[in-house]
Amino acid sequence: MITTPVKSPVFILGCGRSGTTVLGNLLAQHPSVTYLHEARALWASAYPETDIWTEHAVARHGKLAFTESDVNPRKTRALQKLFALKLRRSRRPTLVEKLPINNFRLPFIRRM
């Protein structure tokens, strides 16, 4: 399967209960936007250690904060492929992702 790289993904950041869901839902109304609302399972399928919510979190060594040193090229490619698949299926070219926990992962996301 050939996947087109995701160009300039948008990550909505903010504290929990601060209106990020409202913003995401508004942006999702745009015909070019693929909106991923708290796609924890998608992240965990590529980076299992991002799982801090499920019963598998301990076995996956789940942790809250990530830094640049946590970036793994193989896992990043897997995540990018998953994002690209979402875009292809939706036929909407702009990826907008909202997961408040990403506030603790900014250097990690930037490096990817």
N, C-alpha and C positions, 0 to 999 in steps of 0.2 A: 504494500500500500504506500503510495506516495502522498506525503503531507506537505503542505505549504507552511513555511515557518510563520509563526504569529509575529506580526509586526506591531510594535508599540502597544503592548497590552496596557490596559488601564486598571490600576488597583485602587479601589476605594478604601481609604483608611479613616479611622475614627474610633472613638471609644464606643463600647457597647451602649446601646440605648441613646445614641446621639443623633440618630436620623440617617445612618448610612443605608439602611434598608430602604427607606423612603427615596433617597437619592438613587440607589440602584434600580428600584422599580421605575422611577421616572426615566432614567437613561435607557432602560430596557424597552421603553415604548418607541425608541428610535428604530427605524427599519434597518439600520446598519449595525446594530448592537446585539452581540451575543452576551447575555448577562448570566454569570455564574454566581449564584447566591449561596455563599458559605459551602463551597464544594470541598468539604473536608475529605470525603472518600477519594476524590480525584487526586488530591495532594498525597494522601496516604498510600495510594496505589503506586506512586513513583518514589516517594520519600516516606517509607513506613514510620520513620521516627517523628514525623509531624503529627502523628496520632496521639492526642492527649485525652480523647473523649471516650473511646470505646473500651470494651473489656479486653481488647488486645493491646492496649497502650503500653502496659508494663513489658510484655514480651517484645514489643517493637522498640523498646527504649524511648518511648515518647518523651519529648521535651518541649517546653514553651518557646524559648528564645533560640534563634539561629543566627549565625554570623557568616561572614564571607568564607571562613574556613570549613563550613559545613557543606559547601557546594560540591557536589559530585557530578562530573560531566556526564556519566552514563545515566544517572537518575534525572538530571536536568533534561537530557534529550528525551527521556521517557515522558516527563511532564510536558515538555513542549509538544510532543506528538499527541498527547491527550488533549491539550488545549487546541491544537490544530484540528483534531478530529471533531471536537465540539463546534468549531467554526465551520467546518465543511458540512456537517450535518444540519446546522442552522441556516447555512447560506447567508450568513450575516458576517461581514469581514472584521468588525471591531470587537475585540474581546474586552469585556468589563468584568472584573472579578471583585467580589466583596467578601472579605473574611476578617473580622476585627482582630483576630490573633496575628495577622500580618504586621500589626504595629510592632510586634516583638521580633520581626524578621526582616526589617528593611535592608540591612547590609546584605543579607542572604539573597533577597529578591533582586536587588540592584545588581549583584554579581552574576546572577543567572542570566 
